[in-house]
């Protein structure tokens, strides 16, 4: 079964804002060449539904939805579960994960980056 990953970030009209997320998506794709990776935004698209459709078109039958947020706010608690339900397609499994910022290794990486600047 082909796998997919959708990274989901907030989104912004400013194109500069999305560049780190685009780099992150490319890096994940390089580390997982057998997995289809997409990047979706809650605002100013592409939407989760569009990216899920694109990954399914590439053959993904199991898709992890990874919120690229530091913590759980309204978007993660309310909006993303609804959007995942709406993006569901027959024969495809969608799994909504916890925000990436709540993983201990991410917290430590951020802390190390801040500390190294001193």
N, C-alpha and C positions, 0 to 999 in steps of 0.2 A: 504494500500500500504506500503510495507516494505521499510524502509529508510536505506541509507548508507551514510557514510562520508569517504572521502579520504583526509588524510592530505598529502600535497605535500611539500617536502623540496628539497634543492639543490642536496645533495648527495656528497659522498667522498669515495675514495678508503680506507681511514682509518676507520676501524670498530668502533673505539672509538667515532668518530664524530657522528655516528647515534644513539648512546645510549640515549641521551636526547629526541630525537624524538620518539624512541621506548617507552620510559616511558610516553611521552605525549599521544601517541596512546592508550597505556594500560589504562591510567587515563580517557581518553575520553570514552573508551569502558566501563569502570566500572561505569561512571556517566550516561551512556546511554545504559543500557543493552538490550533494544529492537532494537537498531540500530547496523548495521554491520559497523565496523570501520576498515579501512585499511591505510597503510602507503606506499607512493610511493616516488620515488626520480627522479629528472630530469637526474641525472647522476648516474651510478653504481647501478641501479635498486633495487628493482622491479619497473617497469615503471608504469605510470598512466594507460595505456591501460591494463596491466596485472592485476592491482588491481581492476579496474572497472569491468573487466571480472570475477574476483573472487567474487566480491560483488553481481554481477548479478546472478552468479551461486548459491549464498546463498539466492536469492529471492529479492534482492533490485531492486526497480523500479524507485526510486527517489534518486539521489546521489548528495550530496553537496561536491564540491571540494574546500578544504580550503588550500590556500597557507600559509605555515608556514615560512613566510618571514617577515622582519620588515618593508619593504616598497616596492614601485613599481619601479622595474628596468626592464631591458629587458626581463628577464625570466618571470616576472609576466605580463608585458604588451604585449609581443609578443609570447613567447614560450608556456605559459600555455593556452591561448585561442586556439591556433592551436592544442595543444595536447588534449584539451577537445573535440574539434570538431572531431578529429581523433578517440577518444575513444568512441564516441557516438554510441549507438546501438538502433535499432528500439524498440520501446516500453519502453525505459528507458529515464528518464529526468536527465540531468546533469546540475548542477548549479555551476558556478565558482564564488566564493566569493572574497571579497577584502582581501588583505594580513592581517593576524591576527595581525601583529604589528601595524596596523593603527587603531585598536580599542582602544578607550580611556582607558578602564579598563586594557588592556595589557600594555599600556604606563605607567599608574599609578603603576601597579605591578612591572614593571622593575625599575621605579624611586624609589619606596619604598625599593626594594631589594638593590639598590645601596646606598641609604641614610642610611639604617640600618647597613651597613658595616662600617660606620664612627663612 
